[in-house]
Amino acid sequence: MQTKLSIKNYVNENSFQWLIVACCLCIFLGFVTARAVASIGMISLIVAALLYNGPAETIRQYLKRKEMLVLFLFFGIVFFSGLYSADKAEWLTWVRIKLPFIALPLAFAGIIKLSRTKFIAILYGFVAIMLLSSVVVLSNYFLNYAEINDSFLRGHAIPIPFKHSHISHIRFTLMIAFAFFCCWYMAEKQFYLLHKNERWVLFICMVYFFAALHILSVRSSLLALYMGVFVLLVRLIIIKKSIAIGALSLILLTAAPYLAVKYIPSFKNKYEYMRYDYFTYKSGEVKNLSDGIRVVSMKG
């Protein structure tokens, strides 16, 4: 149902879908450049969706889709916690942070189903941005190779040289892990923009992202990577009946951490720091070490 505020009759659907692609790419680019860029992309996406279908129809679609309403919980829990919060300034800060859990679902509820080409373009755009940004991070790592490797032994994280984005090393590497699975998904579904030989490009990107995550050595992203790959390989064995390939891949997946400890200095130093932290805590000392402090805080 259209309203008078809808511009659907005046805008070419193909052009509108490419606008959605551009907004999404702007958001992705903002992750590694500046928050303002991501905000511009997000606001543009919301405005485009509201104008295309009209506010009333967009909200109606939002309320009809249960998966959209589930995301509201991430905002709602924080919002309603303000009723019991004494620090209203801090509460408002967290409400602002959680606003995308309302804004983006509302935008996507008003967007018609994207064509396969546009959907692939969004995935390729995300992969390309994470590929280029990870090259910048790894270049900085290799330019300061000895210093950064030594910092891992003191519990420091990999430097992320994107000052204006304020992105943490955890979020950045989790996005790299997601880019890895985007490549896996497109290769499996045979989603290509131009030619089927793109599948080899996707495989090369997967190998690169897998290696990059081990060099960057952030535990959250490595856990996400290994758990995701494990589930996909089990699925390959059970559903696709590719027992030989799946079993061999599981063996290689199991061997990967041992090879990383032996051949990747940053990963080895991260592992050594974890062992030192663990045994220090077990001996009854905390020494302000990262994992020991977290355990003490949780037991607190």
C-alpha positions, -999 to +999 in steps of 0.1 A: +000+000+000+014+033-010+009+067+006+010+102-008+045+105+008+058+076-013+080+084-043+078+049-057+059+059-088+085+086-097+118+066-092+132+038-113+134+007-091+168-003-106+182+031-097+168+029-062+184-005-056+218+009-067+213+038-043+208+012-015+241-005-026+259+029-024+245+036+011+256+002+023+291+007+009+293+041+025+285+025+059+312-001+053+337+025+043+328+045+075+339+015+096+375+021+087+376+058+078+354+080+100+322+076+120+307+105+101+309+085+068+291+056+084+265+079+098+259+096+064+255+061+048+231+050+075+210+082+075+208+081+037+197+045+037+169+053+062+157+084+043+157+065+010+137+037+024+112+060+041+107+081+009+105+052-015+076+034+003+064+062+025+067+062+063+033+045+070+041+015+047+076+012+060+065+011+096+038-014+087+063-037+071+086-033+101+059-044+125+050-074+103+085-088+103+093-106+135+131-108+128+131-070+127+113-068+160+138-092+176+166-066+170+145-041+189+154-060+221+190-048+218+178-013+219+148-018+242+168-034+270+191-004+271+163+022+267+141+009+294+170+004+318+171+042+319+141+040+342+164+027+369+195+045+360+209+073+382+235+084+355+213+097+328+242+111+307+258+077+305+224+061+297+218+086+269+252+077+255+243+040+254+209+048+239+227+066+210+250+037+205+221+012+203+199+034+179+211+015+148+192-016+161+160+004+154+171+026+125+187-001+102+159-027+106+134+001+099+153+010+068+156-026+055+119-033+063+110-006+038+134-019+011+121-042-016+140-074-021+173-066-038+182-082-071+209-109-070+234-085-087+229-058-061+231-082-033+264-096-046+277-061-051+271-053-014+289-085-004+318-078-028+320-042-016+323-053+020+350-079+011+369-054-009+369-027+019+380-053+045+407-066+021+422-031+015+419-020+051+435-052+064+464-046+039+469-012+056+469-028+091+493-056+081+516-031+063+518-012+096+525-044+114+554-054+090+568-019+091+570-022+129+575-059+130+598-064+160+582-037+181+546-050+176+556-087+180+573-077+213+542-058+225+522-091+222+543-105+250+531-077+272+495-082+264+491-054+239+467-056+209+475-052+172+475-014+163+446-003+141+459+028+123+425+043+115+424+072+140+392+088+128+371+056+128+378+048+164+373+011+156+386-014+181+409-043+171+382-067+182+355-053+160+379-049+131+391-085+131+355-098+136+346-080+104+375-097+087+362-130+099+328-121+085+344-111+052+359-146+051+325-162+055+311-138+028+336-152+004+327-188+014+290-181+010+295-165-025+318-193-036+294-220-024+263-203-039+282-195-071+274-158-068+296-139-093+294-104-107+310-110-140+325-145-145+326-179-129+364-176-126+357-152-098+355-183-076+392-185-076+395-149-065+371-157-036+392-187-026+424-166-026+406-140-005+396-167+020+432-179+023+443-143+028+417-135+055+424-168+073+462-160+074+456-124+083+434-133+113+462-155+127+488-127+122+465-101+139+459-127+167+427-114+182+411-142+202+375-132+197+378-132+159+398-165+159+371-181+180+345-169+156+365-181+126+372-216+139+336-221+152+322-210+119+345-231+098+339-261+121+301-258+117+303-254+079+326-284+076+303-306+097+274-294+075+295-303+045+299-339+058+264-345+070+242-326+045+264-326+014+279-360+020+314-348+012+329-370+038+365-372+025+368-334+018+351-325+050+372-349+072+405-337+056+395-301+061+387-308+097+422-323+102+438-292+085+416-269+107+428-287+138+465-285+127+462-248+118+467-234+154+498-256+159+513-244+126+505-208+136+523-211+169+554-225+151+555-201+121+537-169+130+556-148+156+526-126+166+504-157+172+532-174+191+538-144+213+501-140+220+499-177+230+530-173+253+514-142+270+481-162+275+501-191+291+520-166+313+487-149+323+470-182+331+498-197+352+503-164+370+466-163+380+467-200+390+496-193+413+475-167+431+489-136+415+470-113+392+497-086+384+472-065+365+473-090+336+444-088+312+428-123+316+435-125+353+418-091+359+388-102+339+384-134+359+388-115+392+362-090+380+337-117+371+341-134+404+340-100+421 
